[in-house]
Amino acid sequence: MKMQIVSCPHCGTYLLNDTCECHACGHVLDKRAAALPQAHILPTDNAVAEDMEACPSCGETCRTGLVRCWNCGTFLRPEIEESYRKKQASTHFEIEHIDLPILEASFVTEEDSLQRRDAGFDSDFNSAPENYFQASDTGGDDEDDFDLSMGTVFGEVVDEAQEVASDEETFRLRPLEETPAPSIPTYAGTPAASTSPAEMDVNEPPVQSEAELPPIQSLNEPPPSPQEVEAAAAEDLLKIAADEEQDIQQVRKSMRSKDTFVIFCPQGCRIRVKERHRGRKGKCPRCQSEFVVPRKPAPKKVEAEAATTGEDPVLTSRYKKWLNDIRLHTVDPVKLRIKADSLLNECQAVDIGFSADDLLIATLVVGKFGANAKKFPPVRQAMIEHFSKQGTFEQLAIPAKKLLTKELLTQITAAQPAAIGVESLFADIPVFGTNRIAVKLPKTPDSTNPQYLSFSLSEYRAFVEGMQSVCGIQDFGTNTEVPLTDEYLVHKCVMSGAPVQELAKLNYYIKDPGFKLEVTGWRCAKCGVVLSEAARTEAKLGGANGKGIAKAKCPKCTQKFGDLPLYRLVVTETPAPATTEPEPEMA
């Protein structure tokens, strides 16, 4: 039987060809097959039930011991996955095969060897003077032969008190006809050198110019005194130290951080400080006088223009609504851990702009969520000013940006909690944070891994309002259990009979900084009756401030009351809540 892998036409998830409904987005591929009952009980199911386990990623049933899930490819054995990651991280180098050219066979004759020995003049330089240049051509005519007298010496005579020339200095020979012979000092009793006009053909290194030759010191010139040698050495050391100091200053200027600026202390000393020191006090390292680093003035150019023109820069911009500091999660399926709050801090802070044609997701500062908070306001102000001046998306200069057209906005789906009737991709585990709401962004050509936006309840309501009022996406967010409006349950106080309001789905409100809550009453942990906060204060049940309510006796069942408070939102004007039928009092 052949199996074929296909992709979901709605979200692009890879599926088997006989799949009737996509497990990722819930899209129905085969309506006829989806209508049939899917559960098929086989006689061998009970026998292999102990050998089966569920995939932590997609929830598919797999045999125990498999390396990877047959459905989604997730590793089921951590030791195999760790070994696989280490093998991928290691770098292997392969030796390339290089075809070297084949060289033809060569041979060296005795004549070549003799020529190389003659060319190595430096090796013969240290021999006796009478052996220099006693050359004769045995195979040529006698007219080309020449002889040098035994007393001829080339170069300068080096005294014992002087330094001997280094081996790098080469001995230079020139024909006598081209340049006049230099005055060569001779020892007493040594006959003058024969000046034969014959040209000498000797293998020698390239001839140096007169400027490159070291100056010849006269034998009659006295050697420099120790004071002169010491003064020359000191001058050379001073020049070397000055050059090194100049190099050090250039390196310091190149390594100087760009987020620094120069101020002056009260005594006039020049001090370089960092941007993060603005507003702080310090002492001058030279005169020890105290100074205060001036604060950076807030950018008020756009606000001043808005004050003169009477227009809001946001309203004149292309984007009519902005949400700041929203969490953007880029999820790597290989590294994903299905655990509560595992992705809560694995995110970046982004700003979301709403327009009638698209949705802009802008990353203003690179870094984890909550880092570099002081850098956001100036970059955000520059972005708003850019669009208020009719700037385009391509011209916006920020670290990262993403544009979702109106056609792509219809593909945004709820991920946490999942839509009603749709199976959760994360097995209903709040990986983006407890009591937080997350939506999955549609895949674009520049995105390699799935991306999600997560919100608190107040942020999610603002996101839904922007999608509906600005972008025109109606009924967005209505297919989940997330409360888009405040709902209350009304109870009756067991002591005073007054109505007591209870905010429904309190878990979404309790840790949201966008809401302020107040206690309206308490519920008994045993019998379930409700006691209003006013009646509890009047009866001083649990003390004046209610801290001992957990151990206080219930006025109805006389058991410990417990600590189950009821809340409502603090508002300036009391709204008309959408109430439901009162719950029947428990006997």
TORGUMI-534927 format. One record per residue (C-alpha): x, y, z; residue in one letter. Coordinates in steps of 0.05 Angstrom, whole numbers. Example, Ala and Ser with C-alpha at 12.3 -4.5 7.8 and 13.67 -1.06 7.14 Angstrom:
+--------+--------+--------+--------+
:   east :  north :     up : residu :
+--------+--------+--------+--------+
:    246 :    -90 :    156 :      a :
:    273 :    -21 :    143 :      s :
+--------+--------+--------+--------+
This chain:
+--------+--------+--------+--------+
:   east :  north :     up : residu :
+--------+--------+--------+--------+
:      0 :      0 :      0 :      m :
:     29 :     67 :    -21 :      k :
:     21 :    129 :     22 :      m :
:     25 :    200 :     -4 :      q :
:     40 :    264 :     33 :      i :
:     -2 :    325 :     16 :      v :
:     -6 :    395 :     45 :      s :
:    -67 :    429 :     75 :      c :
:    -94 :    480 :     25 :      p :
:   -111 :    527 :     82 :      h :
:    -50 :    528 :    128 :      c :
:      2 :    487 :     90 :      g :
:     10 :    432 :    143 :      t :
:     36 :    366 :    116 :      y :
:    -16 :    310 :    120 :      l :
:    -28 :    240 :     95 :      l :
:    -69 :    234 :     32 :      n :
:   -126 :    198 :     68 :      d :
:   -134 :    252 :    122 :      t :
:   -204 :    280 :    123 :      c :
:   -192 :    339 :    170 :      e :
:   -129 :    380 :    183 :      c :
:   -106 :    374 :    255 :      h :
:    -73 :    443 :    254 :      a :
:   -128 :    489 :    228 :      c :
:   -189 :    444 :    226 :      g :
:   -199 :    451 :    151 :      h :
:   -241 :    393 :    123 :      v :
:   -208 :    360 :     64 :      l :
:   -258 :    304 :     52 :      d :
:   -329 :    321 :     75 :      k :
:   -355 :    252 :     60 :      r :
:   -301 :    218 :    100 :      a :
:   -307 :    268 :    157 :      a :
:   -381 :    252 :    165 :      a :
:   -367 :    178 :    177 :      l :
:   -349 :    154 :    247 :      p :
:   -274 :    156 :    255 :      q :
:   -265 :    109 :    314 :      a :
:   -249 :     39 :    291 :      h :
:   -239 :    -11 :    347 :      i :
:   -196 :    -70 :    327 :      l :
:   -191 :   -136 :    365 :      p :
:   -117 :   -124 :    377 :      t :
:   -125 :    -55 :    408 :      d :
:   -128 :    -81 :    479 :      n :
:    -68 :   -126 :    468 :      a :
:    -22 :    -69 :    445 :      v :
:    -51 :    -14 :    490 :      a :
:      8 :    -19 :    538 :      e :
:     58 :    -13 :    481 :      d :
:     28 :     52 :    455 :      m :
:     42 :    124 :    475 :      e :
:     18 :    192 :    452 :      a :
:     63 :    240 :    415 :      c :
:     75 :    303 :    458 :      p :
:     71 :    348 :    397 :      s :
:     12 :    325 :    355 :      c :
:    -21 :    275 :    402 :      g :
:    -19 :    218 :    352 :      e :
:    -13 :    146 :    379 :      t :
:     55 :    114 :    367 :      c :
:     90 :     50 :    387 :      r :
:    133 :     55 :    449 :      t :
:    207 :     59 :    431 :      g :
:    200 :     94 :    364 :      l :
:    253 :    146 :    351 :      v :
:    206 :    196 :    318 :      r :
:    132 :    206 :    312 :      c :
:    106 :    179 :    246 :      w :
:     58 :    237 :    239 :      n :
:     97 :    300 :    256 :      c :
:    169 :    276 :    261 :      g :
:    180 :    298 :    334 :      t :
:    233 :    260 :    371 :      f :
:    203 :    211 :    422 :      l :
:    269 :    191 :    454 :      r :
:    309 :    248 :    486 :      p :
:    376 :    211 :    483 :      e :
:    370 :    200 :    409 :      i :
:    351 :    273 :    398 :      e :
:    410 :    297 :    439 :      e :
:    458 :    253 :    399 :      s :
:    427 :    278 :    334 :      y :
:    436 :    351 :    355 :      r :
:    508 :    339 :    374 :      k :
:    521 :    305 :    307 :      k :
:    490 :    363 :    270 :      q :
:    530 :    414 :    310 :      a :
:    597 :    380 :    295 :      s :
:    633 :    402 :    231 :      t :
:    663 :    351 :    184 :      h :
:    716 :    368 :    134 :      f :
:    726 :    327 :     72 :      e :
:    793 :    325 :     37 :      i :
:    784 :    344 :    -35 :      e :
:    820 :    305 :    -88 :      h :
:    870 :    350 :   -123 :      i :
:    901 :    328 :   -188 :      d :
:    973 :    352 :   -189 :      l :
:   1007 :    363 :   -256 :      p :
:   1058 :    310 :   -277 :      i :
:   1127 :    340 :   -283 :      l :
:   1176 :    315 :   -334 :      e :
:   1240 :    281 :   -309 :      a :
:   1300 :    328 :   -303 :      s :
:   1374 :    316 :   -290 :      f :
:   1431 :    358 :   -265 :      v :
:   1500 :    352 :   -297 :      t :
:   1567 :    364 :   -265 :      e :
:   1574 :    429 :   -305 :      e :
:   1509 :    456 :   -275 :      d :
:   1534 :    438 :   -206 :      s :
:   1598 :    477 :   -217 :      l :
:   1559 :    538 :   -242 :      q :
:   1517 :    538 :   -179 :      r :
:   1579 :    534 :   -136 :      r :
:   1608 :    594 :   -173 :      d :
:   1542 :    632 :   -163 :      a :
:   1545 :    621 :    -88 :      g :
:   1595 :    676 :    -78 :      f :
:   1578 :    687 :     -5 :      d :
:   1603 :    619 :     14 :      s :
:   1672 :    635 :    -15 :      d :
:   1676 :    704 :     14 :      f :
:   1705 :    680 :     80 :      n :
:   1762 :    642 :     46 :      s :
:   1833 :    668 :     37 :      a :
:   1844 :    730 :     -7 :      p :
:   1891 :    694 :    -53 :      e :
:   1834 :    647 :    -75 :      n :
:   1787 :    704 :    -98 :      y :
:   1769 :    705 :   -172 :      f :
:   1824 :    660 :   -197 :      q :
:   1780 :    639 :   -255 :      a :
:   1802 :    609 :   -321 :      s :
:   1764 :    583 :   -380 :      d :
:   1791 :    515 :   -399 :      t :
:   1747 :    505 :   -458 :      g :
:   1752 :    575 :   -491 :      g :
:   1805 :    618 :   -524 :      d :
:   1865 :    645 :   -487 :      d :
:   1844 :    717 :   -506 :      e :
:   1784 :    715 :   -458 :      d :
:   1826 :    693 :   -397 :      d :
:   1845 :    742 :   -343 :      f :
:   1886 :    737 :   -279 :      d :
:   1883 :    779 :   -216 :      l :
:   1945 :    794 :   -176 :      s :
:   1953 :    760 :   -110 :      m :
:   1948 :    825 :    -71 :      g :
:   1885 :    853 :   -101 :      t :
:   1831 :    867 :    -49 :      v :
:   1759 :    890 :    -64 :      f :
:   1716 :    928 :    -14 :      g :
:   1737 :    964 :     48 :      e :
:   1786 :    941 :    101 :      v :
:   1750 :    931 :    167 :      v :
:   1786 :    949 :    230 :      d :
:   1781 :    905 :    291 :      e :
:   1748 :    962 :    330 :      a :
:   1694 :    970 :    278 :      q :
:   1633 :    926 :    269 :      e :
:   1637 :    872 :    217 :      v :
:   1586 :    878 :    161 :      a :
:   1526 :    832 :    166 :      s :
:   1515 :    773 :    121 :      d :
:   1458 :    809 :     87 :      e :
:   1504 :    860 :     56 :      e :
:   1524 :    835 :    -12 :      t :
:   1591 :    846 :    -46 :      f :
:   1585 :    888 :   -109 :      r :
:   1629 :    883 :   -171 :      l :
:   1626 :    931 :   -230 :      r :
:   1665 :    934 :   -295 :      p :
:   1724 :    981 :   -291 :      l :
:   1706 :   1018 :   -355 :      e :
:   1636 :   1039 :   -331 :      e :
:   1653 :   1070 :   -264 :      t :
:   1718 :   1095 :   -234 :      p :
:   1749 :   1050 :   -183 :      a :
:   1740 :   1076 :   -112 :      p :
:   1800 :   1094 :    -70 :      s :
:   1817 :   1029 :    -36 :      i :
:   1864 :   1032 :     23 :      p :
:   1920 :    981 :     21 :      t :
:   1967 :    953 :     71 :      y :
:   2039 :    973 :     72 :      a :
:   2080 :    933 :     24 :      g :
:   2021 :    910 :    -17 :      t :
:   2030 :    923 :    -92 :      p :
:   1977 :    962 :   -128 :      a :
:   1921 :    924 :   -160 :      a :
:   1923 :    911 :   -234 :      s :
:   1872 :    951 :   -271 :      t :
:   1858 :    907 :   -330 :      s :
:   1803 :    935 :   -376 :      p :
:   1776 :    865 :   -388 :      a :
:   1703 :    857 :   -370 :      e :
:   1686 :    808 :   -315 :      m :
:   1626 :    762 :   -325 :      d :
:   1607 :    738 :   -254 :      v :
:   1540 :    714 :   -229 :      n :
:   1522 :    764 :   -176 :      e :
:   1459 :    795 :   -144 :      p :
:   1426 :    858 :   -173 :      p :
:   1470 :    919 :   -170 :      v :
:   1449 :    969 :   -116 :      q :
:   1448 :   1044 :   -127 :      s :
:   1498 :   1090 :    -94 :      e :
:   1444 :   1116 :    -48 :      a :
:   1430 :   1046 :    -21 :      e :
:   1504 :   1031 :     -5 :      l :
:   1524 :   1042 :     68 :      p :
:   1571 :   1101 :     78 :      p :
:   1644 :   1083 :     81 :      i :
:   1676 :   1107 :    144 :      q :
:   1746 :   1134 :    138 :      s :
:   1799 :   1099 :    177 :      l :
:   1825 :   1166 :    202 :      n :
:   1757 :   1186 :    231 :      e :
:   1754 :   1171 :    306 :      p :
:   1699 :   1125 :    332 :      p :
:   1639 :   1159 :    366 :      p :
:   1645 :   1172 :    440 :      s :
:   1601 :   1133 :    489 :      p :
:   1562 :   1197 :    504 :      q :
:   1545 :   1206 :    430 :      e :
:   1524 :   1133 :    424 :      v :
:   1480 :   1140 :    486 :      e :
:   1449 :   1205 :    461 :      a :
:   1433 :   1173 :    393 :      a :
:   1403 :   1112 :    427 :      a :
:   1360 :   1156 :    472 :      a :
:   1335 :   1196 :    412 :      e :
:   1316 :   1131 :    376 :      d :
:   1279 :   1105 :    438 :      l :
:   1242 :   1171 :    445 :      l :
:   1219 :   1168 :    372 :      k :
:   1196 :   1095 :    381 :      i :
:   1157 :   1114 :    444 :      a :
:   1123 :   1173 :    408 :      a :
:   1103 :   1127 :    350 :      d :
:   1074 :   1075 :    399 :      e :
:   1035 :   1129 :    436 :      e :
:   1005 :   1154 :    371 :      q :
:    984 :   1083 :    352 :      d :
:    952 :   1073 :    421 :      i :
:    912 :   1137 :    414 :      q :
:    887 :   1116 :    345 :      q :
:    866 :   1048 :    373 :      v :
:    829 :   1081 :    431 :      r :
:    792 :   1127 :    384 :      k :
:    770 :   1068 :    341 :      s :
:    748 :   1027 :    401 :      m :
:    711 :   1085 :    434 :      r :
:    637 :   1069 :    443 :      s :
:    588 :   1110 :    403 :      k :
:    539 :   1117 :    462 :      d :
:    585 :   1166 :    498 :      t :
:    590 :   1241 :    500 :      f :
:    636 :   1295 :    530 :      v :
:    618 :   1341 :    589 :      i :
:    659 :   1389 :    631 :      f :
:    664 :   1390 :    707 :      c :
:    657 :   1456 :    746 :      p :
:    733 :   1465 :    742 :      q :
:    734 :   1457 :    667 :      g :
:    761 :   1385 :    663 :      c :
:    740 :   1346 :    601 :      r :
:    703 :   1281 :    620 :      i :
:    673 :   1228 :    574 :      r :
:    611 :   1193 :    602 :      v :
:    562 :   1142 :    576 :      k :
:    489 :   1153 :    557 :      e :
:    465 :   1109 :    614 :      r :
:    497 :   1157 :    665 :      h :
:    450 :   1214 :    647 :      r :
:    418 :   1245 :    709 :      g :
:    470 :   1215 :    757 :      r :
:    521 :   1249 :    802 :      k :
:    596 :   1237 :    796 :      g :
:    665 :   1261 :    816 :      k :
:    718 :   1287 :    769 :      c :
:    776 :   1238 :    768 :      p :
:    826 :   1297 :    764 :      r :
:    801 :   1351 :    811 :      c :
:    750 :   1310 :    851 :      q :
:    696 :   1362 :    841 :      s :
:    624 :   1338 :    839 :      e :
:    583 :   1344 :    776 :      f :
:    515 :   1321 :    749 :      v :
:    509 :   1289 :    681 :      v :
:    454 :   1328 :    643 :      p :
:    392 :   1291 :    622 :      r :
:    375 :   1282 :    549 :      k :
:    318 :   1327 :    526 :      p :
:    257 :   1290 :    503 :      a :
:    241 :   1296 :    429 :      p :
:    184 :   1347 :    423 :      k :
:    188 :   1363 :    349 :      k :
:    128 :   1322 :    330 :      v :
:     88 :   1346 :    391 :      e :
:    105 :   1419 :    375 :      a :
:     82 :   1410 :    303 :      e :
:     18 :   1377 :    326 :      a :
:      6 :   1435 :    375 :      a :
:     15 :   1487 :    320 :      t :
:    -27 :   1451 :    269 :      t :
:    -78 :   1424 :    319 :      g :
:    -72 :   1353 :    291 :      e :
:    -53 :   1288 :    324 :      d :
:      8 :   1256 :    288 :      p :
:    -24 :   1187 :    298 :      v :
:    -89 :   1209 :    265 :      l :
:    -52 :   1240 :    207 :      t :
:    -11 :   1177 :    198 :      s :
:    -27 :   1118 :    154 :      r :
:    -37 :   1075 :    216 :      y :
:    -95 :   1100 :    258 :      k :
:    -84 :   1055 :    319 :      k :
:    -21 :   1028 :    353 :      w :
:     -9 :    974 :    406 :      l :
:     58 :    978 :    441 :      n :
:    101 :    925 :    474 :      d :
:     64 :    863 :    448 :      i :
:    100 :    796 :    454 :      r :
:    121 :    763 :    388 :      l :
:    140 :    689 :    393 :      h :
:    180 :    654 :    338 :      t :
:    170 :    579 :    353 :      v :
:    220 :    528 :    331 :      d :
:    181 :    462 :    328 :      p :
:    244 :    422 :    342 :      v :
:    260 :    459 :    407 :      k :
:    188 :    467 :    430 :      l :
:    172 :    441 :    500 :      r :
:     99 :    427 :    514 :      i :
:    101 :    456 :    584 :      k :
:     63 :    513 :    618 :      a :
:     97 :    581 :    610 :      d :
:    153 :    550 :    568 :      s :
:    147 :    606 :    515 :      l :
:    127 :    662 :    561 :      l :
:    194 :    698 :    559 :      n :
:    219 :    669 :    493 :      e :
:    195 :    730 :    454 :      c :
:    210 :    800 :    430 :      q :
:    172 :    865 :    442 :      a :
:    138 :    892 :    379 :      v :
:     91 :    949 :    362 :      d :
:     29 :    935 :    321 :      i :
:     -1 :    987 :    274 :      g :
:    -71 :    981 :    245 :      f :
:    -92 :   1011 :    179 :      s :
:   -150 :    999 :    132 :      a :
:   -107 :    959 :     84 :      d :
:    -56 :    922 :    125 :      d :
:    -26 :    906 :    194 :      l :
:     46 :    927 :    211 :      l :
:     87 :    888 :    262 :      i :
:    150 :    929 :    278 :      a :
:    210 :    906 :    320 :      t :
:    239 :    971 :    345 :      l :
:    297 :    943 :    388 :      v :
:    328 :    874 :    383 :      v :
:    331 :    835 :    448 :      g :
:    288 :    794 :    495 :      k :
:    223 :    821 :    522 :      f :
:    234 :    874 :    576 :      g :
:    306 :    891 :    556 :      a :
:    330 :    959 :    531 :      n :
:    265 :    993 :    553 :      a :
:    297 :   1063 :    550 :      k :
:    313 :   1056 :    476 :      k :
:    240 :   1046 :    455 :      f :
:    210 :   1117 :    462 :      p :
:    256 :   1154 :    413 :      p :
:    252 :   1098 :    360 :      v :
:    177 :   1094 :    368 :      r :
:    170 :   1169 :    361 :      q :
:    213 :   1169 :    298 :      a :
:    170 :   1114 :    268 :      m :
:    105 :   1152 :    281 :      i :
:    136 :   1215 :    252 :      e :
:    159 :   1175 :    191 :      h :
:     87 :   1153 :    175 :      f :
:     58 :   1221 :    192 :      s :
:    101 :   1249 :    136 :      k :
:     72 :   1197 :     88 :      q :
:    134 :   1152 :     92 :      g :
:    129 :   1083 :     60 :      t :
:    139 :   1014 :     91 :      f :
:    202 :   1002 :     50 :      e :
:    234 :   1066 :     75 :      q :
:    222 :   1050 :    148 :      l :
:    291 :   1038 :    181 :      a :
:    282 :    991 :    240 :      i :
:    314 :    924 :    258 :      p :
:    255 :    881 :    234 :      a :
:    186 :    892 :    204 :      k :
:    129 :    850 :    178 :      k :
:     69 :    872 :    136 :      l :
:      5 :    831 :    133 :      l :
:    -44 :    850 :     78 :      t :
:   -119 :    848 :     89 :      k :
:   -124 :    781 :     53 :      e :
:    -74 :    751 :    102 :      l :
:   -110 :    781 :    163 :      l :
:   -168 :    734 :    151 :      t :
:   -120 :    675 :    163 :      q :
:   -102 :    695 :    234 :      i :
:   -127 :    638 :    279 :      t :
:   -133 :    630 :    354 :      a :
:    -79 :    586 :    385 :      a :
:    -89 :    594 :    460 :      q :
:   -143 :    580 :    478 :      p :
:   -163 :    544 :    415 :      a :
:   -226 :    561 :    378 :      a :
:   -290 :    527 :    400 :      i :
:   -295 :    458 :    368 :      g :
:   -222 :    458 :    344 :      v :
:   -168 :    415 :    376 :      e :
:   -112 :    454 :    409 :      s :
:    -44 :    451 :    376 :      l :
:    -11 :    450 :    445 :      f :
:    -59 :    400 :    479 :      a :
:    -93 :    457 :    518 :      d :
:    -28 :    471 :    556 :      i :
:    -15 :    546 :    564 :      p :
:     55 :    548 :    534 :      v :
:     50 :    623 :    521 :      f :
:     33 :    638 :    594 :      g :
:    -23 :    621 :    642 :      t :
:    -88 :    659 :    627 :      n :
:    -57 :    692 :    566 :      r :
:    -87 :    694 :    495 :      i :
:    -45 :    677 :    433 :      a :
:    -60 :    680 :    359 :      v :
:    -21 :    648 :    302 :      k :
:      2 :    693 :    246 :      l :
:     -4 :    670 :    173 :      p :
:     59 :    644 :    140 :      k :
:     96 :    692 :     93 :      t :
:    155 :    680 :     46 :      p :
:    204 :    712 :     95 :      d :
:    183 :    670 :    155 :      s :
:    218 :    604 :    167 :      t :
:    184 :    584 :    233 :      n :
:    113 :    595 :    258 :      p :
:    102 :    662 :    293 :      q :
:     51 :    678 :    347 :      y :
:     26 :    741 :    383 :      l :
:      7 :    734 :    456 :      s :
:    -35 :    784 :    497 :      f :
:    -64 :    797 :    564 :      s :
:   -139 :    805 :    565 :      l :
:   -136 :    881 :    560 :      s :
:    -86 :    878 :    503 :      e :
:   -127 :    825 :    466 :      y :
:   -190 :    868 :    471 :      r :
:   -152 :    927 :    441 :      a :
:   -125 :    881 :    386 :      f :
:   -195 :    855 :    370 :      v :
:   -223 :    926 :    370 :      e :
:   -168 :    949 :    321 :      g :
:   -180 :    889 :    275 :      m :
:   -255 :    904 :    273 :      q :
:   -258 :    980 :    272 :      s :
:   -195 :    998 :    233 :      v :
:   -179 :    936 :    190 :      c :
:   -252 :    918 :    178 :      g :
:   -246 :    845 :    200 :      i :
:   -314 :    833 :    231 :      q :
:   -329 :    780 :    283 :      d :
:   -255 :    771 :    298 :      f :
:   -243 :    734 :    364 :      g :
:   -315 :    715 :    376 :      t :
:   -304 :    640 :    367 :      n :
:   -265 :    630 :    432 :      t :
:   -281 :    628 :    506 :      e :
:   -243 :    694 :    518 :      v :
:   -290 :    746 :    548 :      p :
:   -292 :    806 :    501 :      l :
:   -341 :    841 :    548 :      t :
:   -347 :    842 :    624 :      d :
:   -399 :    794 :    650 :      e :
:   -424 :    789 :    722 :      y :
:   -461 :    737 :    763 :      l :
:   -508 :    766 :    817 :      v :
:   -515 :    731 :    884 :      h :
:   -554 :    745 :    947 :      k :
:   -518 :    760 :   1013 :      c :
:   -534 :    708 :   1066 :      v :
:   -535 :    760 :   1122 :      m :
:   -563 :    825 :   1092 :      s :
:   -598 :    799 :   1030 :      g :
:   -564 :    852 :    987 :      a :
:   -542 :    834 :    916 :      p :
:   -469 :    815 :    908 :      v :
:   -435 :    819 :    840 :      q :
:   -383 :    767 :    818 :      e :
:   -339 :    779 :    757 :      l :
:   -343 :    719 :    710 :      a :
:   -280 :    686 :    683 :      k :
:   -238 :    719 :    736 :      l :
:   -174 :    681 :    715 :      n :
:   -164 :    728 :    655 :      y :
:   -170 :    791 :    699 :      y :
:   -132 :    772 :    762 :      i :
:    -60 :    786 :    737 :      k :
:    -75 :    836 :    682 :      d :
:    -46 :    905 :    698 :      p :
:    -98 :    936 :    653 :      g :
:   -154 :    922 :    703 :      f :
:   -164 :    944 :    774 :      k :
:   -206 :    898 :    818 :      l :
:   -242 :    905 :    885 :      e :
:   -272 :    853 :    931 :      v :
:   -348 :    851 :    932 :      t :
:   -359 :    789 :    975 :      g :
:   -336 :    720 :    997 :      w :
:   -361 :    649 :    983 :      r :
:   -361 :    595 :   1036 :      c :
:   -316 :    537 :   1017 :      a :
:   -364 :    486 :   1050 :      k :
:   -435 :    506 :   1036 :      c :
:   -425 :    557 :    980 :      g :
:   -465 :    615 :   1009 :      v :
:   -443 :    685 :    992 :      v :
:   -428 :    739 :   1042 :      l :
:   -421 :    811 :   1019 :      s :
:   -360 :    852 :   1038 :      e :
:   -404 :    905 :   1071 :      a :
:   -438 :    853 :   1115 :      a :
:   -371 :    821 :   1133 :      r :
:   -343 :    890 :   1152 :      t :
:   -404 :    906 :   1194 :      e :
:   -401 :    838 :   1230 :      a :
:   -324 :    841 :   1234 :      k :
:   -321 :    770 :   1209 :      l :
:   -248 :    753 :   1199 :      g :
:   -225 :    818 :   1231 :      g :
:   -230 :    890 :   1210 :      a :
:   -192 :    880 :   1145 :      n :
:   -215 :    808 :   1131 :      g :
:   -147 :    775 :   1137 :      k :
:   -175 :    720 :   1183 :      g :
:   -235 :    703 :   1140 :      i :
:   -206 :    635 :   1123 :      a :
:   -212 :    611 :   1196 :      k :
:   -277 :    647 :   1211 :      a :
:   -341 :    608 :   1221 :      k :
:   -394 :    609 :   1167 :      c :
:   -459 :    641 :   1192 :      p :
:   -499 :    584 :   1159 :      k :
:   -459 :    519 :   1165 :      c :
:   -413 :    541 :   1223 :      t :
:   -353 :    510 :   1187 :      q :
:   -289 :    547 :   1168 :      k :
:   -309 :    598 :   1116 :      f :
:   -246 :    592 :   1072 :      g :
:   -212 :    645 :   1029 :      d :
:   -254 :    651 :    965 :      l :
:   -263 :    725 :    948 :      p :
:   -309 :    752 :    895 :      l :
:   -287 :    812 :    852 :      y :
:   -314 :    866 :    807 :      r :
:   -280 :    919 :    764 :      l :
:   -267 :    987 :    793 :      v :
:   -300 :   1038 :    747 :      v :
:   -316 :   1112 :    753 :      t :
:   -387 :   1101 :    732 :      e :
:   -425 :   1038 :    751 :      t :
:   -440 :   1001 :    686 :      p :
:   -502 :    961 :    672 :      a :
:   -471 :    892 :    673 :      p :
:   -496 :    835 :    630 :      a :
:   -522 :    792 :    687 :      t :
:   -547 :    721 :    686 :      t :
:   -598 :    687 :    729 :      e :
:   -579 :    684 :    803 :      p :
:   -552 :    618 :    825 :      e :
:   -599 :    580 :    872 :      p :
:   -577 :    582 :    944 :      e :
:   -547 :    517 :    969 :      m :
:   -581 :    485 :   1028 :      a :
+--------+--------+--------+--------+
